[in-house]
Amino acid sequence: MTISPITDLINFLDKSATAYNAVLTAAEALQFHGFTQLDEKEAWDLKPNMKYYVIRSQSALAAWQMGSGELTGVRLVGAHTDSPGLHLKTEAQYSKSGYIQLGVEIYGGPLLASWTDRDLSLAGRVILKQAGKLKVVPFKSDKVLLRIPQLAIHLNREVNELGLKLNKQTHMPPILALESTDGSKLDTRLLEGLIADTLQVERGSIASWQLECYDTQTANLSGLNDEFIVSGRIDNLAMCHASIQALTSKAFSAPQTAMIALFDNEEIGSSTENGAASGFIRDIITRVVSSDGLNHQIQRALANSACVSADGAHAIHPNYADFHDPQHAVKMNRGPVIKHNANHRYATSAFTSAIFEQLAKEVDVPVQHYVHKTDLPCGSTIGPITATGLGIPVVDVGNAMLSMHSIRETTGVKDHEMMIKVLHRFFSKDDLLSVENDDS
């Protein structure tokens, strides 16, 4: 039975509580569509038209379909697997005022207020000691474990007038449990016990872990006509999903290699071994280029390559319209958004914008253009990092969304389907970079 892209997206969001879970979910989809996993430590024997993927550090993934002949470049779609949120500190458990709490660090730039009064749990990865070796296993508890309760309005009378002000150190640690009330000795290793029970392993086998909080509420359709998708981590798992769908949902044959890169750590600058600033994707392209035995220089391949950096875009907010540039007020379900910035916080150029618009036109998809309000600081993406690291033309695009970096974000149903169509066309079009110069 064929599952619609939207149903599949909702399932993907629900399974992908963290970057580690997202990569495993992506790998399952790739395997289902005939992709073979490779190991960066091993030699590769790559064949034309064959499909492969690689995972780095459990939270970044690259997948590609080899070109049909002599390498003529790469069509790359980049996205990221991480989202802003709350990560557990190393020694997380402590007691205060009769409660057992978990210390957290703020990862990236979440809307902190949206994390209060939510049903939270824990997910991530755990390192086990087995037979003298270390083994990495995914972790996800489906049980509601944690809560960050707000202060009652009777104790904070001006909160509705002055706004909720949260101190990251003192106000954000969630409550895990009550301390013992019968005088019994407190278990100082509750978290370790929770991990052991969930994974059904001995406490002594647990070497380490990286866990973060996530909202247990599932992704859903919303609106009178089911025109919205509401979920955590839409930024940027929706674009991860769109890139996977574009690479796998329809068969295509093209001379160039079609590739997706799902990086980690975009929300904190990408400067990690599995982030966009690393050599991850350049290393893979280098190996792909050398696979035909003709010793093509990577510079020649990159000169005929291009990238779509896919990340969320700010839809106009009806209650805060003054925070948007009136000529670039993009709307949900009106088509993919091309993002521009004169200071190259987005990598889009006039050339790459024209390329994406042409691709969209060829599959009958409308596009929108976004420019940040000039008197507000602009965010960024992996686009400029990729353009700098690979020296290839990049266009920054995304789908319009509301509540970016909230624990619950909103985007449009139709936009997701339209983005998949354009990305698929990007992979299959072989004369993408041809351009004529007017020498008159």
Helices and strands as residue ranges (DSSP letters): H 5-15, H 19-32, E 36-38, E 51-56, E 60-65, E 74-80, E 85-96, E 99-107, G 112-115, E 120-130, E 133-140, G 153-155, H 159-162, E 175-178, H 190-199, G 203-205, E 206-215, E 220-222, E 228-231, H 234-248, E 257-263, G 266-268, H 280-289, G 290-292, H 298-303, E 306-310, E 313-314, G 321-323, G 326-328, E 337-340, H 350-362, E 368-371, H 383-390, E 394-398, E 400-402, E 409-412, H 413-428
